[in-house]
Amino acid sequence: MQFDDDANLDTSEVQDVRGSRIPGGRATVGGGIAGLIALVLGLVFGVGPDQLGLSSGDEEPEASSSSLAQVQQSCRTGRDANTKDDCRIVAVVNSVQDFWRPEFQRRRASYSPAPTVLFTGRVGTACGTATSAVGPFYCPGDRKVYLDLGFFDELRTKFGSNGGPFAQAYVVAHEYGHHVQNLTGVLRRSQDGRTGRDSNAVKVELQADCYAGVWARHATRSPDERTGKPLISSLDEADIQDGLDAAAAVGDDRIQEKFQGRVTPESWTHGSAEQRQRWFYQGYRTGDMGQCDTFR
């Protein structure tokens, strides 16, 4: 995956609070059993702190002057995105939202942009206070995606993903799939408390995978609103394979086998490796969000 070197990045879509601290210093998820459970649940994407029973989200991070606005200072162009992980996230967020804005308009709907928050350690959200162990998640309460970049190392070292730039892009695009679901009203269907292979919780996650694939199909075609040219200049089959590999690595069956030594489909919340790959590829193959009806 390559970005147009000359493209200008819109850093307003990413809030950089790395190095900030939560007043009072309360940690709600940490080491031991609680931390392991949060890690296993969080690393399959999309589990917000509200679903993990964390503390109320009335704590706002206080920024450290040493790292405040690091993204705003160092991520200016596509060239930066091709060489720096945090700038790559900015570029992917720009690209994903550059696709969904006109897609919603084409469907006579309105897309409300959502920022991504980069953090380290722990962060306060409208869904509760979370630590990095929760993994990437979308909070519908404040309509923000939360991401600690250290997660991508975990994806490789703990879960065996090949990694690569597009594996990172898949994670981000999946979380924005949840934002799309929040705007369309689908996301609430996952909140009925049921689990299992055919549960609404799984169907919501698989649809977010499919939406990530839809974006990938159009990533090199969607014009950047700032330049009129696509922000992503090249995306090949090797990149798509990295995305498929990442989807499989965080399938419920792979997670359960690795951490508990057995597979229990009745407790699935995100779908199997095969399901996640299949629905991501469904979106990529068709390029049509209308083909992402996992509830049908």
N, C-alpha and C positions, 0 to 999 in steps of 0.2 A: 504494500500500500504506500503510495507516494502522494504528497500534497504539492500543489502548485507553489513553487518557491516564492513567487511574487505576490501571492494572495495575502491580503491583510486580514489578520485574525481579530475577531470581536471578543475581547476579553470581558466585556460586560456580562456575558452569559456564564461566566465562571467566577465564583466567589472563593478567594483563597484565604482560608483562616488557619492554615498550617502554622503551628507554633503558638496557637492561642490556648487559653486555659478556661476552664469552667469555674465560676465563682464557688467557693466552698470546697472545691476539690473532691466532690463525691464521685465515686466510680461505681456504676451499677452492674457492669459486666467485667469480670476480670479472670484471674486464674482459677484453677481447680475445675470442678464439675460444671459450674455455671459457665465458665469461660469456654469449656470444650463444647457444651451444648450450643452456645451462641455461635461459636466458630462453625460447627457443622451446619446449623440452620442458615447462618448468614452467608456462607460460601456457596450456597446454591442460588443466590441472587434473589433480590426482591423482598426479603424479610426485613421489615422495618422494626424499630425498637418497640412500637406499639404492640406488635404481635408477639414479642418476647417478654412482655410484662415488665418493661423497664420503668424508670422513674418518670414523673410528669415532665413535660417539656417546657418548664418555665425558666430554664437556665440558658442564658445567651453567652456564647464564648467571648472572652476578652482578648483582643488581638495583642500579639507580641510584636513590638516595633521591628524586631530583627528579621521577621519573615513576612510581615504584612505586605500584601499586594505584590508578592514575588512574580506571580503570573502576569500581572499588568505591566511589570517592568521588563520582563524577559521574553514574552511571547508576542511578537509583533507580526511575523509573516509565516507563510507556509514553510519557508526554509527552517525556521525555528521548530516547527512541528515535526519536521523530518529528522531532527537531531535531539530533541528533548522530550521526555515522557510527559511532563505536565503540559507542555505546549501542544503535544499530540492530542491530549484530552480536550483542550480548548478547541482544536480544529475539528475533532470528531463531533463535539457538541454543536459547533457552528453548522457542520454539514448535516447532522441529523435534523436540526430545527429548520434549516433551509429547505429540507425536503417536506417536513410535515406542515409548514405554514401554507404553501400553495396546494398541498394535497387536501387539507381541510377546506380551503377556499374552493377548490374544484368540486368538492362535495357539499358546497353551500353551508359550510360551518366555519367557525372561528377558532383558530389555534392560539392558545395563550402560552407564550414561551415560559420555560422553566429553567432556572439556573442550576448548575452543578456546583456543589460545595466541596472543595478539597480540604481535608482536615487530617490531622495526625492525633493519635491517642484517643480522644473522645470528643464528642460534639453534642450540643444541645439542639433539639429539633422540636417541631410542633407535635411529633409522635413520641417524644421521650428523649432521654439522654442515652446515647449509645457510645460504645467504644469501638475501636477498629476491628475487634473480634467479630462484630456483627457482619462485616463485609459490606459490599456496595448495596445501597437500598434507596428506594423512592419513598418519600413521605407525602401522602396525599394531603395531610393537614396544612403544610406550607408550600406544597407543590415544588419540592426541590429534590434533586438527586444528590446523595451523599457518597463520597468516595475517598478512601485512603489509598494512595498509590501503592503502598506496600502490599495491598491485596494481590497485585499481579505476580509478585514473587511467590506468594502462597499458592496461587493457581498452578504454578509450575512445580514448586518443590513439594507441596503437600498432596496435590491432586493429579500430578503427572501430565498436565497439559503441555503441548508443545510451546505455548506462549506465542510471542510475535506481536507486532503492532495491531494486526486485525483481531487477534484474540481480545485485546484491550478494547478495540472499537465495538466488538460484539457485546461486551459487558455493558458499555455505556448505552448502546442502542437498545439493549434489552430493557434497561431501566427507563429509558424514554418511551418504550412501549407501554410501560405502566402509566406514564403520564398521559399518553394517548387514551388509554383505558379509563383513566380518571375523568378526562374531559368528555368521553362518550358515555360515561355512566356504567361501564362494564366492571370496573375494578371492585365495586361494592359486592359483586356476586361471589367474590372469594371469601367473604366474611361470614359465611354461614356456619363455620366451625367444623365442617366435615373434612376428612382427609381420605386419601386412597387414589388409586390409578384413575378413576373416573370422576373424581370430585371436582367441584367448581374451582377450588384452590389450584389444582393441577391445570385445569383448562385455562385459567387466567395466565398462569406462567407460560404455558405453551403458546398462547396467543402473543404474549410479549416477545417470545423467541421468533415467532412468525413475522411480527412487525419489524424486528431487527433485520430479518432477511429481506423484507420489502425495501427497507432503506438501502441495504447493501446493493440490491439490483439497480437502484437509481443513483447511487453515490457518485458515480462519475458523469452523471447526466444532469443532476440538479444544479442549476446555476447559483453561484454565490451571489446573494443580494447586493454585496458591496462592489463586485467586479463584473458581474454578468457571466462569469466563467465558473465551471465546477471547481470547488475547492480541492477535491480529490482528483488527481490527474490520472492515476492508474490503480487498478484493483484486479488481481488475476486469480486464477483458480487455486493457486497455492494459498492465497490469503483466505479464500472461502474455506479451504480445508482447515486452516488454523481456527476459524470460527466454529466449524463443525466439531473439531477436536475439543475446543473449550466447552462447547455445549455438552458433549458426551462426558467430559471429566467431572461435571457437576450434576450429572443425573442422580436422582435419588438412590437408584440401585447401586451405583458406584460409590456414593457417599456412605451408604449403609454397610456395604460389604467391607469397606476400608476401615470404618470406625467401630462397627459393632459385630462384624464377622458374619452377618446374615442379612438377607434381604426380606423386608416386611412391606409388601405393596400396600397393605391397608393403612399404613401411616405416611404414605407419600404426600408431599405438598407441592412438588415442582415438576414431577414427571421423570421417567426413566431416561437413560442416556439415548436410547433409540428414539423415544418420543421427542426429546428436545432437538436432536439432530434432524428428525423428519420434519418438524414444523418450522425450524429455521430454514431448511432447504425449500420447503413449500413456499415460504415468503420470497426467498431469493429466486426460485424458478419462475414464479408467476409475476412477481413485482406488483401484486394487487392485494391491498389490505382486505378486500372483499373475499379473498380466498383464505382468510385466516380465522374462519368461524370454527373455533375448536369446540364450541358448545353444540354444534349441529350433529 
